[in-house]
Amino acid sequence: MNSRRILHVTGSIELLTLIGMLANLATVHLPAISHILGPLHGLVYTATVVAAILVMNGMHRVWLLALVPGVGGLLAAQAVPQAVD
């Protein structure tokens, strides 16, 4: 699996967990969903940032974009040049 694909997958999961948490907050606000999605989102966010740091190869822009909550992994995936893949 190439570096762009890893960042895209982790970024997508990060965004989906954030959407799930916000949807739960806006609708029924079940604590069980918050207890599951909250730590999962934090774990995936951290994994996205760590993956971006490992992939960066001297490109600080990649991991700085990964720090953006929610969409950072997807932004970082787009910032990785084709030659790094």
MOPAC internal coordinates of N, CA, C and O (Angstrom, degrees):
PM7 1SCF
backbone

  N    0.0000 0     0.00 0     0.00 0    0    0    0
  C    1.4460 1     0.00 0     0.00 0    1    0    0
  C    1.5269 1   108.32 1     0.00 0    2    1    0
  O    1.2310 1   120.31 1   -49.95 1    3    2    1
  N    1.3181 1   117.02 1   130.05 1    3    2    1
  C    1.4596 1   119.33 1  -177.16 1    5    3    2
  C    1.5326 1   111.20 1   -82.15 1    6    5    3
  O    1.2310 1   121.06 1   -11.02 1    7    6    5
  N    1.3129 1   115.57 1   168.98 1    7    6    5
  C    1.4607 1   121.01 1  -173.25 1    9    7    6
  C    1.5232 1   112.00 1   -65.99 1   10    9    7
  O    1.2310 1   120.25 1   141.72 1   11   10    9
  N    1.3229 1   117.13 1   -38.28 1   11   10    9
  C    1.4617 1   119.91 1   179.41 1   13   11   10
  C    1.5326 1   110.42 1   -63.37 1   14   13   11
  O    1.2310 1   120.61 1   139.02 1   15   14   13
  N    1.3168 1   116.44 1   -40.98 1   15   14   13
  C    1.4700 1   121.21 1  -178.94 1   17   15   14
  C    1.5368 1   110.77 1   -66.03 1   18   17   15
  O    1.2310 1   120.18 1   139.27 1   19   18   17
  N    1.3258 1   117.26 1   -40.73 1   19   18   17
  C    1.4676 1   121.24 1   178.66 1   21   19   18
  C    1.5257 1   110.11 1   -61.21 1   22   21   19
  O    1.2310 1   120.39 1   133.66 1   23   22   21
  N    1.3242 1   116.86 1   -46.34 1   23   22   21
  C    1.4596 1   119.91 1   179.50 1   25   23   22
  C    1.5322 1   111.23 1   -66.10 1   26   25   23
  O    1.2310 1   120.51 1   143.94 1   27   26   25
  N    1.3088 1   116.63 1   -36.06 1   27   26   25
  C    1.4612 1   119.81 1   179.27 1   29   27   26
  C    1.5355 1   111.29 1   -66.45 1   30   29   27
  O    1.2310 1   120.47 1   136.92 1   31   30   29
  N    1.3152 1   116.71 1   -43.08 1   31   30   29
  C    1.4740 1   120.26 1  -179.91 1   33   31   30
  C    1.5267 1   110.85 1   -66.53 1   34   33   31
  O    1.2310 1   120.00 1   131.67 1   35   34   33
  N    1.3140 1   117.60 1   -48.33 1   35   34   33
  C    1.4680 1   119.44 1  -179.54 1   37   35   34
  C    1.5256 1   111.18 1   -66.28 1   38   37   35
  O    1.2310 1   120.31 1   142.64 1   39   38   37
  N    1.3290 1   117.01 1   -37.36 1   39   38   37
  C    1.4604 1   120.38 1   177.25 1   41   39   38
  C    1.5154 1   112.24 1   -65.15 1   42   41   39
  O    1.2310 1   120.23 1   141.75 1   43   42   41
  N    1.3203 1   117.16 1   -38.25 1   43   42   41
  C    1.4666 1   121.11 1   178.21 1   45   43   42
  C    1.5241 1   111.14 1   -66.13 1   46   45   43
  O    1.2310 1   120.55 1   136.82 1   47   46   45
  N    1.3259 1   116.55 1   -43.18 1   47   46   45
  C    1.4665 1   120.18 1   178.61 1   49   47   46
  C    1.5235 1   109.97 1   -64.86 1   50   49   47
  O    1.2310 1   120.48 1   140.29 1   51   50   49
  N    1.3287 1   116.69 1   -39.71 1   51   50   49
  C    1.4646 1   120.94 1   178.04 1   53   51   50
  C    1.5318 1   110.34 1   -60.52 1   54   53   51
  O    1.2310 1   120.39 1   134.43 1   55   54   53
  N    1.3193 1   116.86 1   -45.57 1   55   54   53
  C    1.4565 1   120.77 1  -179.85 1   57   55   54
  C    1.5317 1   111.25 1   -65.58 1   58   57   55
  O    1.2310 1   120.10 1   138.89 1   59   58   57
  N    1.3284 1   117.41 1   -41.11 1   59   58   57
  C    1.4624 1   120.67 1   179.69 1   61   59   58
  C    1.5313 1   112.22 1   -64.34 1   62   61   59
  O    1.2310 1   120.30 1   140.36 1   63   62   61
  N    1.3315 1   117.02 1   -39.64 1   63   62   61
  C    1.4628 1   119.12 1   178.48 1   65   63   62
  C    1.5226 1   110.82 1   -68.22 1   66   65   63
  O    1.2310 1   120.11 1   143.53 1   67   66   65
  N    1.3217 1   117.39 1   -36.47 1   67   66   65
  C    1.4604 1   120.58 1   177.41 1   69   67   66
  C    1.5273 1   110.57 1   -65.80 1   70   69   67
  O    1.2310 1   120.23 1   136.32 1   71   70   69
  N    1.3293 1   117.17 1   -43.68 1   71   70   69
  C    1.4677 1   120.81 1   177.44 1   73   71   70
  C    1.5277 1   110.13 1   -61.66 1   74   73   71
  O    1.2310 1   120.58 1   138.75 1   75   74   73
  N    1.3311 1   116.49 1   -41.25 1   75   74   73
  C    1.4615 1   120.33 1   177.92 1   77   75   74
  C    1.5203 1   112.27 1   -61.95 1   78   77   75
  O    1.2310 1   120.43 1   137.23 1   79   78   77
  N    1.3211 1   116.78 1   -42.77 1   79   78   77
  C    1.4667 1   119.60 1   178.85 1   81   79   78
  C    1.5231 1   111.59 1   -65.54 1   82   81   79
  O    1.2310 1   120.40 1   137.66 1   83   82   81
  N    1.3322 1   116.84 1   -42.34 1   83   82   81
  C    1.4577 1   119.79 1   179.81 1   85   83   82
  C    1.5286 1   111.69 1   -68.27 1   86   85   83
  O    1.2310 1   120.40 1   142.69 1   87   86   85
  N    1.3319 1   116.85 1   -37.31 1   87   86   85
  C    1.4689 1   119.95 1   177.22 1   89   87   86
  C    1.5245 1   110.20 1   -65.05 1   90   89   87
  O    1.2310 1   120.27 1   139.64 1   91   90   89
  N    1.3116 1   117.09 1   -40.36 1   91   90   89
  C    1.4598 1   120.89 1   177.18 1   93   91   90
  C    1.5292 1   110.11 1   -62.99 1   94   93   91
  O    1.2310 1   120.53 1   137.59 1   95   94   93
  N    1.3061 1   116.58 1   -42.41 1   95   94   93
  C    1.4608 1   121.22 1  -179.33 1   97   95   94
  C    1.5298 1   111.23 1   -65.32 1   98   97   95
  O    1.2310 1   120.50 1   141.65 1   99   98   97
  N    1.3387 1   116.66 1   -38.35 1   99   98   97
  C    1.4652 1   121.01 1  -177.15 1  101   99   98
  C    1.5261 1   112.94 1   -78.77 1  102  101   99
  O    1.2310 1   119.94 1   160.22 1  103  102  101
  N    1.3259 1   117.72 1   -19.78 1  103  102  101
  C    1.4643 1   119.14 1  -175.12 1  105  103  102
  C    1.5259 1   111.01 1  -111.97 1  106  105  103
  O    1.2310 1   120.06 1    85.33 1  107  106  105
  N    1.3118 1   117.48 1   -94.67 1  107  106  105
  C    1.4665 1   121.51 1  -170.46 1  109  107  106
  C    1.5208 1   114.47 1   -90.40 1  110  109  107
  O    1.2310 1   120.15 1   157.18 1  111  110  109
  N    1.3160 1   117.32 1   -22.82 1  111  110  109
  C    1.4684 1   123.84 1   179.98 1  113  111  110
  C    1.5304 1   112.52 1    51.22 1  114  113  111
  O    1.2310 1   121.27 1  -123.14 1  115  114  113
  N    1.3190 1   115.18 1    56.86 1  115  114  113
  C    1.4646 1   120.72 1   176.92 1  117  115  114
  C    1.5290 1   109.51 1   -80.05 1  118  117  115
  O    1.2310 1   119.95 1   -54.03 1  119  118  117
  N    1.3253 1   117.70 1   125.97 1  119  118  117
  C    1.4652 1   120.18 1  -179.90 1  121  119  118
  C    1.5337 1   113.03 1   -61.56 1  122  121  119
  O    1.2310 1   119.90 1   148.17 1  123  122  121
  N    1.3189 1   117.80 1   -31.83 1  123  122  121
  C    1.4679 1   120.01 1  -179.41 1  125  123  122
  C    1.5272 1   111.14 1   -63.21 1  126  125  123
  O    1.2310 1   120.49 1   140.60 1  127  126  125
  N    1.3243 1   116.67 1   -39.40 1  127  126  125
  C    1.4636 1   120.11 1   178.77 1  129  127  126
  C    1.5234 1   109.84 1   -67.74 1  130  129  127
  O    1.2310 1   120.49 1   139.10 1  131  130  129
  N    1.3238 1   116.67 1   -40.90 1  131  130  129
  C    1.4650 1   120.47 1   178.18 1  133  131  130
  C    1.5238 1   111.60 1   -63.76 1  134  133  131
  O    1.2310 1   120.54 1   142.30 1  135  134  133
  N    1.3367 1   116.57 1   -37.70 1  135  134  133
  C    1.4609 1   120.37 1  -179.75 1  137  135  134
  C    1.5202 1   112.26 1   -69.37 1  138  137  135
  O    1.2310 1   119.98 1   155.31 1  139  138  137
  N    1.3140 1   117.65 1   -24.69 1  139  138  137
  C    1.4651 1   121.04 1   178.60 1  141  139  138
  C    1.5197 1   110.81 1   -89.21 1  142  141  139
  O    1.2310 1   120.52 1   128.91 1  143  142  141
  N    1.3324 1   116.62 1   -51.09 1  143  142  141
  C    1.4635 1   120.27 1  -173.95 1  145  143  142
  C    1.5260 1   113.57 1   -73.53 1  146  145  143
  O    1.2310 1   120.05 1   149.73 1  147  146  145
  N    1.3251 1   117.51 1   -30.27 1  147  146  145
  C    1.4669 1   120.12 1  -179.78 1  149  147  146
  C    1.5240 1   112.80 1   -60.62 1  150  149  147
  O    1.2310 1   119.57 1   122.13 1  151  150  149
  N    1.3234 1   118.42 1   -57.87 1  151  150  149
  C    1.4679 1   119.54 1   178.10 1  153  151  150
  C    1.5354 1   113.18 1   -64.76 1  154  153  151
  O    1.2310 1   120.46 1   145.21 1  155  154  153
  N    1.3384 1   116.73 1   -34.79 1  155  154  153
  C    1.4626 1   119.56 1   177.98 1  157  155  154
  C    1.5230 1   110.53 1   -63.55 1  158  157  155
  O    1.2310 1   120.44 1   136.85 1  159  158  157
  N    1.3246 1   116.76 1   -43.15 1  159  158  157
  C    1.4692 1   120.14 1   177.57 1  161  159  158
  C    1.5309 1   110.49 1   -62.84 1  162  161  159
  O    1.2310 1   120.32 1   136.85 1  163  162  161
  N    1.3190 1   117.00 1   -43.15 1  163  162  161
  C    1.4643 1   119.82 1   178.54 1  165  163  162
  C    1.5129 1   112.69 1   -61.97 1  166  165  163
  O    1.2310 1   120.65 1   139.87 1  167  166  165
  N    1.3231 1   116.36 1   -40.13 1  167  166  165
  C    1.4583 1   121.03 1   178.82 1  169  167  166
  C    1.5229 1   111.27 1   -65.57 1  170  169  167
  O    1.2310 1   120.53 1   135.07 1  171  170  169
  N    1.3168 1   116.59 1   -44.93 1  171  170  169
  C    1.4690 1   120.29 1  -179.09 1  173  171  170
  C    1.5269 1   110.59 1   -68.95 1  174  173  171
  O    1.2310 1   120.02 1   142.72 1  175  174  173
  N    1.3269 1   117.57 1   -37.28 1  175  174  173
  C    1.4650 1   121.05 1   176.24 1  177  175  174
  C    1.5266 1   110.35 1   -60.22 1  178  177  175
  O    1.2310 1   120.89 1   133.22 1  179  178  177
  N    1.3317 1   115.90 1   -46.78 1  179  178  177
  C    1.4671 1   120.02 1   178.36 1  181  179  178
  C    1.5202 1   111.23 1   -63.32 1  182  181  179
  O    1.2310 1   119.96 1   138.18 1  183  182  181
  N    1.3271 1   117.67 1   -41.82 1  183  182  181
  C    1.4642 1   121.31 1   178.53 1  185  183  182
  C    1.5209 1   111.10 1   -63.03 1  186  185  183
  O    1.2310 1   120.21 1   143.03 1  187  186  185
  N    1.3141 1   117.20 1   -36.97 1  187  186  185
  C    1.4644 1   120.95 1   178.51 1  189  187  186
  C    1.5240 1   111.02 1   -64.86 1  190  189  187
  O    1.2310 1   120.53 1   134.84 1  191  190  189
  N    1.3154 1   116.59 1   -45.16 1  191  190  189
  C    1.4638 1   120.56 1   179.82 1  193  191  190
  C    1.5283 1   110.60 1   -65.18 1  194  193  191
  O    1.2310 1   120.08 1   136.57 1  195  194  193
  N    1.3207 1   117.45 1   -43.43 1  195  194  193
  C    1.4671 1   120.89 1   179.31 1  197  195  194
  C    1.5271 1   110.63 1   -64.41 1  198  197  195
  O    1.2310 1   120.05 1   138.05 1  199  198  197
  N    1.3273 1   117.51 1   -41.95 1  199  198  197
  C    1.4654 1   120.74 1   177.94 1  201  199  198
  C    1.5236 1   110.38 1   -62.59 1  202  201  199
  O    1.2310 1   120.14 1   139.73 1  203  202  201
  N    1.3203 1   117.34 1   -40.27 1  203  202  201
  C    1.4687 1   120.26 1   178.92 1  205  203  202
  C    1.5198 1   111.37 1   -65.73 1  206  205  203
  O    1.2310 1   120.33 1   142.42 1  207  206  205
  N    1.3316 1   116.98 1   -37.58 1  207  206  205
  C    1.4656 1   120.14 1   178.27 1  209  207  206
  C    1.5308 1   110.17 1   -65.95 1  210  209  207
  O    1.2310 1   120.24 1   139.70 1  211  210  209
  N    1.3245 1   117.14 1   -40.30 1  211  210  209
  C    1.4599 1   120.48 1  -179.99 1  213  211  210
  C    1.5209 1   112.33 1   -70.34 1  214  213  211
  O    1.2310 1   120.17 1   152.98 1  215  214  213
  N    1.3135 1   117.27 1   -27.02 1  215  214  213
  C    1.4616 1   122.14 1  -175.73 1  217  215  214
  C    1.5288 1   112.11 1   -89.69 1  218  217  215
  O    1.2310 1   119.75 1   159.32 1  219  218  217
  N    1.3029 1   118.08 1   -20.68 1  219  218  217
  C    1.4598 1   121.54 1  -164.78 1  221  219  218
  C    1.5179 1   115.89 1   -57.21 1  222  221  219
  O    1.2310 1   118.75 1   144.44 1  223  222  221
  N    1.3174 1   120.00 1   -35.56 1  223  222  221
  C    1.4713 1   122.45 1   179.65 1  225  223  222
  C    1.5258 1   112.33 1    50.15 1  226  225  223
  O    1.2310 1   120.28 1  -131.53 1  227  226  225
  N    1.3133 1   117.07 1    48.47 1  227  226  225
  C    1.4612 1   121.42 1   178.16 1  229  227  226
  C    1.5178 1   114.20 1    86.25 1  230  229  227
  O    1.2310 1   119.61 1   179.51 1  231  230  229
  N    1.3276 1   118.36 1    -0.49 1  231  230  229
  C    1.4671 1   121.44 1   179.66 1  233  231  230
  C    1.5215 1   108.99 1   -98.30 1  234  233  231
  O    1.2310 1   120.48 1   -84.44 1  235  234  233
  N    1.3118 1   116.69 1    95.56 1  235  234  233
  C    1.4636 1   120.68 1  -176.77 1  237  235  234
  C    1.5263 1   111.92 1   -66.70 1  238  237  235
  O    1.2310 1   120.66 1   156.15 1  239  238  237
  N    1.3099 1   116.35 1   -23.85 1  239  238  237
  C    1.4651 1   120.56 1  -179.66 1  241  239  238
  C    1.5328 1   111.40 1   -60.18 1  242  241  239
  O    1.2310 1   120.20 1   145.38 1  243  242  241
  N    1.3324 1   117.22 1   -34.62 1  243  242  241
  C    1.4655 1   121.04 1  -176.80 1  245  243  242
  C    1.5152 1   110.62 1   -63.93 1  246  245  243
  O    1.2310 1   119.60 1   127.88 1  247  246  245
  N    1.3201 1   118.37 1   -52.12 1  247  246  245
  C    1.4651 1   118.39 1  -177.03 1  249  247  246
  C    1.5176 1   112.08 1   -76.66 1  250  249  247
  O    1.2310 1   119.81 1   155.43 1  251  250  249
  N    1.3373 1   117.96 1   -24.57 1  251  250  249
  C    1.4612 1   118.45 1   174.32 1  253  251  250
  C    1.5259 1   111.04 1   -67.63 1  254  253  251
  O    1.2310 1   120.13 1   142.78 1  255  254  253
  N    1.3191 1   117.35 1   -37.22 1  255  254  253
  C    1.4601 1   120.49 1   175.43 1  257  255  254
  C    1.5257 1   110.87 1   -66.86 1  258  257  255
  O    1.2310 1   120.05 1   146.20 1  259  258  257
  N    1.3238 1   117.51 1   -33.80 1  259  258  257
  C    1.4653 1   120.91 1  -179.99 1  261  259  258
  C    1.5269 1   111.85 1   -66.28 1  262  261  259
  O    1.2310 1   119.76 1   161.00 1  263  262  261
  N    1.3124 1   118.06 1   -19.00 1  263  262  261
  C    1.4663 1   121.19 1   179.24 1  265  263  262
  C    1.5251 1   113.14 1   -75.05 1  266  265  263
  O    1.2310 1   120.03 1   165.78 1  267  266  265
  N    1.3261 1   117.55 1   -14.22 1  267  266  265
  C    1.4684 1   120.60 1   179.14 1  269  267  266
  C    1.5248 1   108.32 1   -70.06 1  270  269  267
  O    1.2310 1   119.81 1   -58.73 1  271  270  269
  N    1.3349 1   117.96 1   121.27 1  271  270  269
  C    1.4674 1   119.82 1  -178.19 1  273  271  270
  C    1.5294 1   112.35 1   -65.12 1  274  273  271
  O    1.2310 1   121.10 1   -39.72 1  275  274  273
  N    1.3073 1   115.51 1   140.28 1  275  274  273
  C    1.4560 1   121.28 1   175.81 1  277  275  274
  C    1.5079 1   115.13 1    89.20 1  278  277  275
  O    1.2310 1   119.96 1   120.34 1  279  278  277
  N    1.3114 1   117.69 1   -59.66 1  279  278  277
  C    1.4681 1   121.00 1  -175.03 1  281  279  278
  C    1.5259 1   112.85 1  -114.84 1  282  281  279
  O    1.2310 1   119.86 1  -173.96 1  283  282  281
  N    1.3138 1   117.87 1     6.04 1  283  282  281
  C    1.4597 1   121.44 1  -175.95 1  285  283  282
  C    1.5171 1   114.17 1   -60.33 1  286  285  283
  O    1.2310 1   120.15 1   140.07 1  287  286  285
  N    1.3163 1   117.32 1   -39.93 1  287  286  285
  C    1.4604 1   120.28 1   179.48 1  289  287  286
  C    1.5151 1   112.36 1   -64.63 1  290  289  287
  O    1.2310 1   120.67 1   141.16 1  291  290  289
  N    1.3112 1   116.32 1   -38.84 1  291  290  289
  C    1.4612 1   120.40 1   178.58 1  293  291  290
  C    1.5335 1   110.88 1   -69.74 1  294  293  291
  O    1.2310 1   120.44 1   141.10 1  295  294  293
  N    1.3265 1   116.76 1   -38.90 1  295  294  293
  C    1.4679 1   120.26 1   176.36 1  297  295  294
  C    1.5224 1   111.29 1   -65.12 1  298  297  295
  O    1.2310 1   120.95 1   138.52 1  299  298  297
  N    1.3290 1   115.78 1   -41.48 1  299  298  297
  C    1.4725 1   119.94 1   179.30 1  301  299  298
  C    1.5228 1   111.02 1   -65.97 1  302  301  299
  O    1.2310 1   119.98 1   143.12 1  303  302  301
  N    1.3290 1   117.65 1   -36.88 1  303  302  301
  C    1.4597 1   120.90 1   178.05 1  305  303  302
  C    1.5181 1   110.81 1   -62.21 1  306  305  303
  O    1.2310 1   120.40 1   142.62 1  307  306  305
  N    1.3227 1   116.84 1   -37.38 1  307  306  305
  C    1.4576 1   120.27 1   178.78 1  309  307  306
  C    1.5247 1   111.61 1   -72.86 1  310  309  307
  O    1.2310 1   120.34 1   153.34 1  311  310  309
  N    1.3334 1   116.95 1   -26.66 1  311  310  309
  C    1.4668 1   120.91 1  -177.42 1  313  311  310
  C    1.5428 1   112.15 1   -80.16 1  314  313  311
  O    1.2310 1   119.92 1   162.21 1  315  314  313
  N    1.3238 1   117.76 1   -17.79 1  315  314  313
  C    1.4681 1   120.50 1   179.18 1  317  315  314
  C    1.5253 1   108.49 1   -72.19 1  318  317  315
  O    1.2310 1   120.00 1   -57.66 1  319  318  317
  N    1.3317 1   117.61 1   122.34 1  319  318  317
  C    1.4594 1   118.77 1   179.45 1  321  319  318
  C    1.5234 1   112.24 1   -68.09 1  322  321  319
  O    1.2310 1   120.36 1   -22.36 1  323  322  321
  N    1.3073 1   116.91 1   157.64 1  323  322  321
  C    1.4615 1   122.36 1  -179.36 1  325  323  322
  C    1.5285 1   111.28 1   -61.25 1  326  325  323
  O    1.2310 1   119.76 1   148.22 1  327  326  325
  N    1.3155 1   118.06 1   -31.78 1  327  326  325
  C    1.4702 1   121.21 1  -176.55 1  329  327  326
  C    1.5152 1   111.91 1   -66.96 1  330  329  327
  O    1.2310 1   119.03 1   154.42 1  331  330  329
  N    1.3207 1   119.45 1   -25.58 1  331  330  329
  C    1.4647 1   122.72 1  -178.37 1  333  331  330
  C    1.5176 1   110.25 1   -76.23 1  334  333  331
  O    1.2310 1   119.76 1   149.73 1  335  334  333
  N    1.3388 1   118.06 1   -30.27 1  335  334  333
  C    1.4587 1   122.20 1  -177.14 1  337  335  334
  C    1.4689 1   113.06 1   -57.17 1  338  337  335
  O    1.2310 1   120.10 1   180.00 1  339  338  337

